[in-house]
Amino acid sequence: MATVRSLDHAKSETELAVNVRKATSPEESAPKRKHVRSCIVYTWDHKSSQSFWGAMKVQPILADEVQTFKALITVHKVLQEGHPSTLREAMANRSWIDSLNRGMAGEGMRGYGPLIQEYVYFLLAKLSFHQQHPEFNGTFEYEEYVSLKVINDPNEGYEAITDLMALQDKIDGFQKLIFSHFRNVGNNECRISALVPLVQETYGIYKFITSMLRAMHSTTGDDDALEPLRQRYDAQHHRLVRFYYECSNLRYLTSLIAIPKLPQDPPNLLSEDDTAPALPARPKQEIERRPTPPPQPKNEEPGVINDFWSTQLDEQNREYEAQQRALEERQRQQMQAQEQAALLAQQQFAEQQRQLAEQQQREHQALLEQQARMATQGRLAELEQENLRARAQYEQDQLMLQQYDQRVKALEGELQHVQNSLGQQMSSKDDQIRALQEQVNTWRTKYEALAKLYSQLRHEHLDLLQKFKSVQLKAASAQEAIERREKLEREIKTKNLELADMIRERDRALHDKDRLTGSNKDEVEKLRRELRLALDRADNLERSKGNELSTMLSKYNREMADLEEALRSKSRALEEAQGRLKDGSSDMEQLLREKEEELEVYKAGMDQTLIELNELRENQGATDTALDGQMDALIASSLDRINDMIDSVLQAGVQRVDDALYELDSTMQAGNQNASPTYVLSQIEKASASAMEFATAFNNFIADGPNSTHADLIKSVNVFSGALADVCNNTKGVTRLATDDKKTDALMNGARQSAAATVKFFRGLQSFRLEGMDPIQRTDVVINSNNDVQMNLQKLSRLVETFAPGFGRLKGDLGEIVDSELSKAADAIAAAAARLAKLRNKPRDGYSTYELKVHDSILDAAMAITNAIAQLIKAATTTQQEIVQAGRGTSSRTAFYKKNNRWTEGLISAAKAVASSTNTLIETADGVISNRNSPEQLI
């Protein structure tokens, strides 16, 4: 049986852990009611919440701000509806609840930072209240015996009401903070779910305060003393009405709970009404009774949990109805007793008034006597205190006089010693003054020379600045504007008279696009296709109208040519007719007049055609003007979109560097534990180069404007922010090599300053900060910010160099050291060649022909090896210079050698090894020729 019980307990704890994990999931949604209800039922089944707190602590809720906020909501609901032991056991977990707001800095990624801090503050205040008033349950539901118990003592009741109102004010401040953090877009479900326990708790406190204030008024009868509480109660009532009204406008919240409805005016606390349960009359002799224990939860299966809660609710309703009936019966009996006692009270009133007057007179006389005695005793006590203070002051003055005497004697001795040493110092000061005077003269001469040099350099610098500004002004001269204008004019002249139709089609498409922004991607693509088709139709209409215009012009030209040809033919016919028919001149004149009339008609038609053509050209000019305005608007909107895009990219870079800073300062992140100092140096060099590339790309963007390529700028921002994040991560990993905390702090501060300079760099280049500046000022901002980043990276590089192996032994400039070692190797080879030449010229007496031949062969081979090594050294020097020149980029030779420190050390050691090996070869060859060494040693 015990085994089955332990298995059930383990199973229930496993289910509790699963429910806690699901209730605090990282999704930005409300904790599901079934998971929270399972946690509440667990506390009732086991009459303890220790397992709930343990399951909550093992969850990674600090990893995400949404999980932290959902965990606080779950804890709040369990405190409200859980077993009464939950509140007592929660007192021991207040430090854990307080730790939930320590992992948040600022607003947080999703804006939950202030909400988490305020929620933690409210839960701690709630637990403190329950610790001071353990008779209240989690939801402050009205219970008659609790209210009667609280108001037995008016002072205790007054304090309890004050504490309840203070807790109500904290809830009001928290709910206002929640409403102020609602997002205009996105899902506010998680934030709204925090209002569910707040609505229930505020209504419970409101009912409790109402009942207790009525009981206080009926008990004390002193309305003036309770006036501050009534004023505060009225103010809280109006705030609750507004709070419930705002909650009723949240559709999601009304689907979860029923929002209480309060009247606009506060209820009358001086009389009983129907808005709150009435209190029974207090018994004459208070009987201390233990509160009724909560009903024992039934051990039912999970499937009938709903029946359990419905049964509990029915029982509570029946108890409440029985209490109401009992209260009504008591009120009826009280009314009868009051009517019977009214006559007796009227008879006793006069006697009570007389006795009360006599008692007040006696009490007043006794009070006067008591005040006189107390005044006398107080004066005696004051005199005794003054006497004691005077005695203590006298003793303190005597002690201070003794100390002053000792101090004066010591000062006299010190004065004598100072006078003796002063005489010795004065004699030495004269010599020092003369030496300092000579140094001052020397430095004055140097300063004057430097001042002249500085003045000359300053004039040269100012001249160069003037030249630089003039070059920049010329670079932004009118040629670029003229070319852009010509290009726009060529594009504008390709448009036609139907531009208005095209604009209407475009506006219609834009309107449809704005109206259907929330639709799916297919509809957007469809609108884009329609827009392209509209533009194509506009282009086709433009071409067709152009063709019609050219056709009309050609038609009019042909008609004019036909008319001129007809005129010429008629003139010729007229001349022939005049020649043939001289006698018929009258007929010819009539015919001539008819032809002239026809010619006038043709000329009138031609004039009308020219007028229409002129009007057509004027309309074309108006269309060109409208098109210019449209193009300007399009260019302005395009620039705004480009600036917004660049700002978003810069903000993304800031966010990435901020994340790296957070990981740098976080104790949960140890950095790259495999990072070496040399690798960090290479990362710093990469970050420096990417910063230069970003500055260059942004300057190009400033110079080119809308014609610039944005891809390079976006790429450089991503590369720069990523490189800086890698520098922070790897620098934190290198701190494991530090021997003390000072070096660790220096490395961390160096990385932090570099990241902060980068964030300042990105934020300083946002469009609203650069607005109103000319291109030269914007370029200066980029250059200055880049200079700050480079300086911080150089400081960090110098700190990391102290951890790099091999650089501690190499003193001085690495470029000069490498060149020196290569030069030493070349000198050693030259010395070896000279020594071989000396060996060849040595006397050869005493050697046989065979030995001479062998010696010559050895010398020839050594000479050939030496020459080959000399050529190798020269080629290596040239190759090394080419590698450095190609690989260092804009950095110095020393920076390149530091970045590739292993290659540098290998180059230096190889040069030393070549020189040493060559000397060993020559020594061995000399020993073989002189019979000191054997040929085997040479081999």
HELIX and SHEET records of a PDB file:
HELIX    1   1 ALA A    2  ALA A   23  1                                  22    
HELIX    2   2 ARG A   33  HIS A   46  1                                  14    
HELIX    3   3 GLN A   50  LYS A   57  1                                   8    
HELIX    4   4 ILE A   61  ALA A   63  5                                   3    
HELIX    5   5 GLU A   65  GLU A   81  1                                  17    
HELIX    6   6 PRO A   84  ALA A   90  1                                   7    
HELIX    7   7 MET A   91  ASN A   93  5                                   3    
HELIX    8   8 ARG A   94  ASP A   98  1                                   5    
HELIX    9   9 SER A   99  ASN A  101  5                                   3    
HELIX   10  10 GLY A  113  GLN A  132  1                                  20    
HELIX   11  11 GLU A  144  VAL A  150  1                                   7    
HELIX   12  12 PRO A  154  SER A  180  1                                  27    
HELIX   13  13 GLU A  189  SER A  193  1                                   5    
HELIX   14  14 LEU A  195  THR A  220  1                                  26    
HELIX   15  15 GLU A  227  SER A  248  1                                  22    
HELIX   16  16 ARG A  251  LEU A  256  1                                   6    
HELIX   17  17 PRO A  302  VAL A  304  5                                   3    
HELIX   18  18 ILE A  305  ALA A  475  1                                 171    
HELIX   19  19 ALA A  478  ILE A  492  1                                  15    
HELIX   20  20 LEU A  499  ARG A  515  1                                  17    
HELIX   21  21 LYS A  521  ARG A  580  1                                  60    
HELIX   22  22 SER A  585  ASP A  665  1                                  81    
HELIX   23  23 PRO A  677  ASP A  704  1                                  28    
HELIX   24  24 GLY A  705  ASN A  707  5                                   3    
HELIX   25  25 HIS A  710  VAL A  734  1                                  25    
HELIX   26  26 THR A  735  LEU A  737  5                                   3    
HELIX   27  27 ASP A  741  GLY A  764  1                                  24    
HELIX   28  28 SER A  767  LEU A  770  1                                   4    
HELIX   29  29 PRO A  775  GLU A  801  1                                  27    
HELIX   30  30 LEU A  814  ARG A  840  1                                  27    
HELIX   31  31 THR A  849  GLY A  887  1                                  39    
HELIX   32  32 ARG A  893  LYS A  899  1                                   7    
HELIX   33  33 ASN A  901  ILE A  929  1                                  29    
HELIX   34  34 PRO A  935  LEU A  938  1                                   4    
END                                                                             
